[in-house]
Amino acid sequence: MSLFDPWTLGRITLANRVVMAPMTRNRAADDGVLPSYVAEYYGQRAGAGLIVTEGTQPSEGARGYAGTPGLHNDEQQAAWAEVADAVHAGGGSVFCQLMHTGRIGHSSLLPAPWDLVAPSAVTADVAVTDASGREVPAETPRALETDEIHDIVEVYARSAERAVEAGLDGVELHGANGYLPHQFLSSGTNLREDDYGGSPEKRARFVVEVLTAMAQRIGSDRVGLRLSPGGKFNDMQGLDDDETYLALLDGLDGLGLAYLHVLRRRSTPLHEELRRRWNTTFILNTGYFGSSDFEELDAIVAAGEADLVSVGRWFISNPDLVERWRQGVALSPWNEDTFYTPGPVGLTDYPAATGPTAAIS
Ligand SMILES: Cc1cc2nc3c(=O)[nH]c(=O)nc-3n(C[C@H](O)[C@H](O)[C@H](O)COP(=O)(O)O)c2cc1C
């Protein structure tokens, strides 16, 4: 087994085992519509076995950053159709990551009647960026009413439908890195005493309901989930993770989702137990500690510790990453200064080093 072997994911066949990890790039206009050069960016990276797109809000109220795209109206959907076409033209596959940021965000980014909401009114001890681009302390979110939770489940399901209508291959629920689903899962941010908090099963319930609703609309084999057990990003405490994540997997048992995508954290080996208990495709991201490394990732797949591996930053600077690894071509470094800046610079201008579009040196 190697990174270059194909893999069947639900109804699609991936050309290799390397997934482009979801990465926010903040190039969308204020209305959440992606410019065409973002479709070009994803098309350049179609050599990945699968692309998971940047986090995308399923409603206006889910938006936590200026420049993140939406997938809740026709104009946004049309821009996503361009992304789907560009990736498919290059022989790749693409899932859209749906992201509701919950307490991480700022009220100035939310048009009326939306406000900053979370499972409970627990303030994150982090700086957030407001609509004018200033760094400010995070605000205290309002605890969601039970009815509003049902509305958010529906918002995700409708957005998943739009993803498929746009021609995308599926959606990934962003349940990692301290955003709304993660806020439900953790007892540090979920102090609820209704059906959505108070026990591991109840803390897992929101995520189970969202995934079930999305699966009913577009098919479970088009729906994936990303988790970061033990992750402390965005002021998460990593509390009660083992019980909650195992209850979550019990709640998803039999649903037949396309995949589980886990960020490996040094603080816990829980990803190993999740791998053992998960019976469809398992994707591992080793990231952030140093950079994703070919030898390590190839060994992970060879040992069956994951079916697929996801890679973030190397894909920013190496559009033809998989082919470079296959041919042993040196990788180009990324420039952090242009991760989130507007315009195509730092997005579409990293040249390929292999294939017909390789820069002539
Ligand atoms: C610029 C940037 C944006 C990111 N945005 C997201 C995101 O929208 N959703 C998400 O789940 N992870 C996001 N991540 C995390 C990556 O998916 C990945 O887990 C991380 O980069 C570690 O992998 P790497 O070491 O291969 O880069 C982002 C990372 C970077 C560098």
PDBQT file of the ligand as one rigid body, heavy atoms in Angstrom, charges set to zero:
ROOT
HETATM    1  C1  LIG A 401      -3.856  28.938   5.965  1.00  0.00    +0.000 C 
HETATM    2  C2  LIG A 401      -4.552  27.816   6.712  1.00  0.00    +0.000 A 
HETATM    3  C3  LIG A 401      -5.934  27.802   6.774  1.00  0.00    +0.000 A 
HETATM    4  C4  LIG A 401      -6.593  26.740   7.421  1.00  0.00    +0.000 A 
HETATM    5  N1  LIG A 401      -7.977  26.715   7.391  1.00  0.00    +0.000 NA
HETATM    6  C5  LIG A 401      -8.626  25.616   7.839  1.00  0.00    +0.000 A 
HETATM    7  C6  LIG A 401     -10.025  25.474   7.639  1.00  0.00    +0.000 A 
HETATM    8  O1  LIG A 401     -10.704  26.323   7.036  1.00  0.00    +0.000 OA
HETATM    9  N2  LIG A 401     -10.616  24.350   8.117  1.00  0.00    +0.000 N 
HETATM   10  C7  LIG A 401      -9.905  23.371   8.785  1.00  0.00    +0.000 A 
HETATM   11  O2  LIG A 401     -10.493  22.371   9.189  1.00  0.00    +0.000 OA
HETATM   12  N3  LIG A 401      -8.569  23.475   8.955  1.00  0.00    +0.000 NA
HETATM   13  C8  LIG A 401      -7.918  24.548   8.487  1.00  0.00    +0.000 A 
HETATM   14  N4  LIG A 401      -6.539  24.613   8.600  1.00  0.00    +0.000 N 
HETATM   15  C9  LIG A 401      -5.789  23.468   9.153  1.00  0.00    +0.000 C 
HETATM   16  C10 LIG A 401      -5.307  22.547   8.017  1.00  0.00    +0.000 C 
HETATM   17  O3  LIG A 401      -6.405  21.845   7.433  1.00  0.00    +0.000 OA
HETATM   18  C11 LIG A 401      -4.286  21.501   8.531  1.00  0.00    +0.000 C 
HETATM   19  O4  LIG A 401      -4.880  20.730   9.546  1.00  0.00    +0.000 OA
HETATM   20  C12 LIG A 401      -3.021  22.170   9.041  1.00  0.00    +0.000 C 
HETATM   21  O5  LIG A 401      -2.514  23.095   8.092  1.00  0.00    +0.000 OA
HETATM   22  C13 LIG A 401      -1.937  21.134   9.386  1.00  0.00    +0.000 C 
HETATM   23  O6  LIG A 401      -1.512  20.425   8.246  1.00  0.00    +0.000 OA
HETATM   24  P1  LIG A 401      -0.102  20.779   7.520  1.00  0.00    +0.000 P 
HETATM   25  O7  LIG A 401       0.970  20.687   8.574  1.00  0.00    +0.000 OA
HETATM   26  O8  LIG A 401       0.040  19.733   6.440  1.00  0.00    +0.000 OA
HETATM   27  O9  LIG A 401      -0.211  22.176   6.977  1.00  0.00    +0.000 OA
HETATM   28  C14 LIG A 401      -5.860  25.692   8.021  1.00  0.00    +0.000 A 
HETATM   29  C15 LIG A 401      -4.465  25.739   7.969  1.00  0.00    +0.000 A 
HETATM   30  C16 LIG A 401      -3.805  26.771   7.326  1.00  0.00    +0.000 A 
HETATM   31  C17 LIG A 401      -2.296  26.753   7.239  1.00  0.00    +0.000 C 
ENDROOT
TORSDOF 0
